[in-house]
Amino acid sequence: MEFSTTVHSGLLLLNGRYDGKHNFIAVEVWQGQVWFRLSLFSHEVIVTSNVNGGVIDGNWHKVEVAFQNRVRIFFGKKFPI
């Protein structure tokens, strides 16, 4: 997924119900960092990025989420709008 933002928080992708009671996956920007949230049977896993300066700089960012026994977030290089 590629995105560009100057907003500190927002939802980028959601699949399922986002109410804490049902299964869902979500990719979001929260406080300038990318968060991946996975909820299965009321158990939630959150993986966050640690990008120096955050991702709210107006540049395009590429994020890829991989789930194979553990969750990883990969970032591509930034490029200007």
SULSULSUL-V655454 format. One record per residue. N is the residue number from 1. OMEGA is omega in degrees with one decimal (none if undefined). D_FIRST is the distance of its C-alpha to the first C-alpha in whole Angstrom. Layout:
BEGIN
N & OMEGA & D_FIRST
N & OMEGA & D_FIRST
END
This chain:
BEGIN
1 & 175.2 & 0
2 & -179.0 & 4
3 & 175.5 & 7
4 & -179.8 & 10
5 & 169.4 & 13
6 & -179.2 & 17
7 & -175.5 & 17
8 & -177.1 & 18
9 & 177.3 & 17
10 & -178.7 & 15
11 & 179.1 & 13
12 & -178.2 & 9
13 & 175.9 & 9
14 & 173.1 & 13
15 & -178.1 & 14
16 & 179.4 & 18
17 & -175.9 & 21
18 & -176.9 & 20
19 & 177.6 & 24
20 & -178.6 & 24
21 & -175.3 & 26
22 & 178.7 & 24
23 & 176.0 & 21
24 & 165.6 & 18
25 & 179.0 & 14
26 & 170.7 & 12
27 & -175.5 & 10
28 & 170.1 & 11
29 & 179.9 & 13
30 & -179.2 & 16
31 & 174.2 & 19
32 & 179.5 & 17
33 & 177.2 & 15
34 & 176.4 & 12
35 & 169.1 & 13
36 & -179.7 & 13
37 & 179.1 & 15
38 & 178.5 & 17
39 & 176.6 & 20
40 & 176.8 & 23
41 & 177.5 & 26
42 & 173.4 & 26
43 & -175.7 & 25
44 & 175.3 & 22
45 & 178.2 & 20
46 & 175.7 & 18
47 & -177.2 & 16
48 & 174.9 & 16
49 & 175.7 & 15
50 & -178.1 & 17
51 & 179.5 & 16
52 & -178.6 & 20
53 & 178.1 & 20
54 & -178.0 & 17
55 & -175.2 & 13
56 & -174.1 & 15
57 & -179.6 & 17
58 & 175.6 & 15
59 & 175.6 & 14
60 & 177.6 & 10
61 & 176.2 & 8
62 & 178.8 & 6
63 & 178.0 & 5
64 & 179.8 & 6
65 & 178.2 & 9
66 & 179.9 & 12
67 & 176.1 & 15
68 & -175.7 & 18
69 & 171.7 & 21
70 & -176.5 & 19
71 & 174.8 & 16
72 & 174.5 & 14
73 & 178.8 & 11
74 & 177.8 & 11
75 & 173.4 & 10
76 & -179.3 & 10
77 & 178.4 & 13
78 & 173.0 & 13
79 & -174.6 & 14
80 & 179.4 & 16
81 & none & 15
END
